């Protein structure tokens, strides 16, 4: 149970764990106290044979079962099942996301409809609390194939979860989800030697790269059925509150509120999945980086919502 720890008190607990038929259970057989407390009766577990560490718990402990611990075990098993389902759904959606990006890049109208259907699906999913937790865990898996599509899909889901945390209306959730999914669409117009480069960009390459938000806006404006505001948010997803972003060096009052969500989520994605693997931060490190060092650039309100979602 990766996110829950509890002490085994009875054989009934062991029987319940076996009934759950989990693929893996990690048991630390030496984690009980090394000696009885003063004036306390000897701990029968200390003298129990360790043939397998579980079968030897005394039968007199059976009646001392802890309902809260049993509930924890059941909850953990349900969560594992939800995570497996979310993982399979993510893989399937990643394939669809990759295809819709290809279609939009090729100017095919069907890509916009596919993107809209994907976003609406996730808007419906995040209204379920348990599913939301599973989705957040899936986002932190290392996805090596379809990297660009995975980045867009992760940004979409995480932006929707943050938007829900901020109590956005369903219409705004659809807009922020679509912008999150398609925010880097303009990179398709960049030369491959810039788009795929892992070494630091030269000054000229960086200047060209910083135009991709505007390229994305142009591509989305040519697409029928795109929700109002998505193209503008995509154009602003690298802007900062203090005017140090790009491509237009906009400041706080010039930015669309929903673009601030995409900006924070995109920066978090960059910190946890950078091009240079040795720079990768763990989620808690990335959140600390955003909250402590980026408050002049990013919305603190959105950062706090992201902390709640990832936590």
Steps between C-alpha positions, in 0.01 A plus 500: 500500500731777375307786661384332821695333780348308787600242755373142475309421818308184415466197278173646371695785344731253327202306366346822369821602324517159333138532385588826324727301263744786457796456270747617765490562873806638677530379859773627731522214748761673716322832548343419838667628816818320600399438860182521715418826668581508877245313712321383187425141411746347253408556138408156359626608157856523631519126556300397194680273251580676172441230243305751295443782748118487485349162588642503852292780655335366820132410479422702815558814292217416260236676709715813528432596140498865404209606276688812394792290380268269307345805336849619406577167337176501299555863395854424387381205290229711336755771429736251334215386276414862410865570420521201265182612322630858473830374359327301224268793422797735486686283250194480276438875525867574429468323166189704414667820615802435279273441201297818556819709523613350171165577337493860625858553386401374156201735489241222530180613669438165665787564742311781669196279557720223643671746734162633616374150573814414700473814711128446565579144609750622758270779620248227582767280661644760736162552663563163667743548789650150498561510127670836537752356747578211270546736205744713699712191574501395135635842402823423685579184308795523262345493152772467238297449184299783341675750727340812351151352517564382857608851601183649353278233654663539842460876479134459406415268789698690762357835385150355532572371850638840602200668339266282700693589816441867409125431451491587130172467315471207252529735201828641635623148574448409135695807389791442737508129417510566126772764545701259715475223242598723206729756667816386317332446164707781347820302551400298194599801288851509645792328324563153640857592597352752746194304607695184583823656623606391850802729533452868593362709214709774342375859520362483145336162564348628824353804322333272247381256766331783692268558205326163538215635718408742219525221242263295714250786516506536121440127450208493746336807349480310172325206669121488503313432823780609732356649824535876534813602688706184444723657234577805717585281800735292286669822385556602866607171655864613537426851626585599861330734745805729518546533124800268470323236291462468125415564219344841579629570854148551634434580869241379752213733405544419130470125543188289475432338840487150354839544335652525849388142568667369184816696585538349847417145389735523203787617722429214743507255209832642385654461846383139544562390139776718350679424175821443697423203727764597758304820576180314591344593834266291713145640527557638852823667388330653196214636711748651745689660211181658368374623836828632637674640192236577237245718680603809302435316174211264570159521668531401866131409505554251219818361659312431826222325304765288324655409835161378622442296185840332495500442876 
